[in-house]
Amino acid sequence: MNNKISKYRLPKIYEKGTDNIWTDPYISSRLLEAHLNPEFEGASRKKSFIDASALWIEQQFPVVSFPKVIDYGCGPGLYAERMAEKGYDVTGIDFSKRSIKQGKVSAAKKSLPITYIYGNYLTWQPQEAYDLALLIYCDYGALSREERKALLTNIYASLNSGGQLLMDNFTTKQLEDFKEETSWQIHEESDFWSEGMHVVFNRSKKYPQHTILDQAIVQKVDTMQVYNIWKYFSTKNTLTEELEEAGFTVQAYYQDVAGRKYDVSAETITIVAKKE
Ligand SMILES: C[S@@+](CC[C@H](N)C(=O)[O-])C[C@H]1O[C@@H](n2cnc3c(N)ncnc32)[C@H](O)[C@@H]1O
């Protein structure tokens, strides 16, 4: 029995929960369903957006100049497959076993030569160098300051000189309407968080450093799991500083990874950064 009352304590900033949604055996299956639902904006963006985004990426980073692509947090390969279909030599890394397995099965079915790596991109040491790195759908915002630094350093090291990074994140605009909330629900049947009967306590809290916590504490018959989902919101300046600190030179700003014009009032920011 690990139903400890101390699990309800408010965590310190960026403290990990007991489990992670992307690697949890049950929740990762629900997230994979979300990735593969073309109309659902959740684990991945909608199919129509990803199609437009992949097309824009191809125009900005032509395959002749950027033949080798590494997709950080590739999920089941929605971008990896589109890029491979356009002739790029694609590697995808993700720490969701389920997503990597799905990516491999799908690539084999479509005869796409994608290399999938099951691993943690915060610690992964690439064995080869790439021309274009992708970090898409605001994965960056889930990381602590130290993790963001480690990831950008790793991405920088994984690029050839002249190689570029395309990444996006949430902006502080989203913080303006944020409201702290606490709620709980009794579920008699399976849902996103668990199979069978369970109780979910949700808490949204504002922290310093442009950060919020979306927490779910899931209580089942004899277990209690804590999922701490951190969201760090960037500004144009903070994101630029963090990229420059890792050695990058910023090339361009956009609103999204489909090339929409940068706008200070937008809820996401996209940056293209170069390794000179
Ligand atoms: C929001 S999803 C985005 C997936 C994909 N980029 C897309 O747009 O379809 C984030 C992905 O990053 C993966 N991820 C998060 N942290 C990771 C880490 N430390 N190492 C490897 N993969 C990670 C998750 O498993 C998940 O597949």
The ligand as an SDF file (V2000), in Angstrom:
LIG
                    3D

 27 29  0  0  0  0  0  0  0  0999 V2000
    3.7110   16.5400  -27.2210 C   0  0  0  0  0  0  0  0  0  0  0  0
    4.3670   15.0320  -27.8550 S   0  0  0  0  0  0  0  0  0  0  0  0
    4.9050   15.5850  -29.4740 C   0  0  0  0  0  0  0  0  0  0  0  0
    5.1560   14.4730  -30.4460 C   0  0  0  0  0  0  0  0  0  0  0  0
    5.6210   14.9250  -31.8330 C   0  0  0  0  0  0  0  0  0  0  0  0
    6.7340   15.8380  -31.7810 N   0  0  0  0  0  0  0  0  0  0  0  0
    4.4720   15.5260  -32.6180 C   0  0  0  0  0  0  0  0  0  0  0  0
    4.3910   16.7370  -32.7520 O   0  0  0  0  0  0  0  0  0  0  0  0
    3.6390   14.7330  -33.1080 O   0  0  0  0  0  0  0  0  0  0  0  0
    5.8840   14.9020  -26.9320 C   0  0  0  0  0  0  0  0  0  0  0  0
    6.6920   13.6490  -27.2300 C   0  0  0  0  0  0  0  0  0  0  0  0
    7.9850   13.7770  -26.6050 O   0  0  0  0  0  0  0  0  0  0  0  0
    8.3160   12.5840  -25.9550 C   0  0  0  0  0  0  0  0  0  0  0  0
    9.2540   12.9200  -24.8750 N   0  0  0  0  0  0  0  0  0  0  0  0
    9.0340   13.7580  -23.8290 C   0  0  0  0  0  0  0  0  0  0  0  0
   10.1340   13.8290  -23.0490 N   0  0  0  0  0  0  0  0  0  0  0  0
   11.0680   13.0200  -23.6320 C   0  0  0  0  0  0  0  0  0  0  0  0
   12.3980   12.6670  -23.2830 C   0  0  0  0  0  0  0  0  0  0  0  0
   12.9920   13.1620  -22.1900 N   0  0  0  0  0  0  0  0  0  0  0  0
   13.0730   11.8310  -24.1130 N   0  0  0  0  0  0  0  0  0  0  0  0
   12.4720   11.3120  -25.2270 C   0  0  0  0  0  0  0  0  0  0  0  0
   11.2030   11.5960  -25.5860 N   0  0  0  0  0  0  0  0  0  0  0  0
   10.5150   12.4380  -24.7980 C   0  0  0  0  0  0  0  0  0  0  0  0
    6.9730   12.0170  -25.4970 C   0  0  0  0  0  0  0  0  0  0  0  0
    7.0380   10.6290  -25.2730 O   0  0  0  0  0  0  0  0  0  0  0  0
    6.0670   12.3900  -26.6700 C   0  0  0  0  0  0  0  0  0  0  0  0
    6.0550   11.4000  -27.6510 O   0  0  0  0  0  0  0  0  0  0  0  0
  1  2  1  0
  2  3  1  0
  2 10  1  0
  3  4  1  0
  4  5  1  0
  5  6  1  0
  5  7  1  0
  7  8  2  0
  7  9  1  0
 10 11  1  0
 11 12  1  0
 11 26  1  0
 12 13  1  0
 13 14  1  0
 13 24  1  0
 14 15  1  0
 14 23  1  0
 15 16  2  0
 16 17  1  0
 17 18  1  0
 17 23  2  0
 18 19  1  0
 18 20  2  0
 20 21  1  0
 21 22  2  0
 22 23  1  0
 24 25  1  0
 24 26  1  0
 26 27  1  0
M  CHG  2   2   1   9  -1
M  END
$$$$
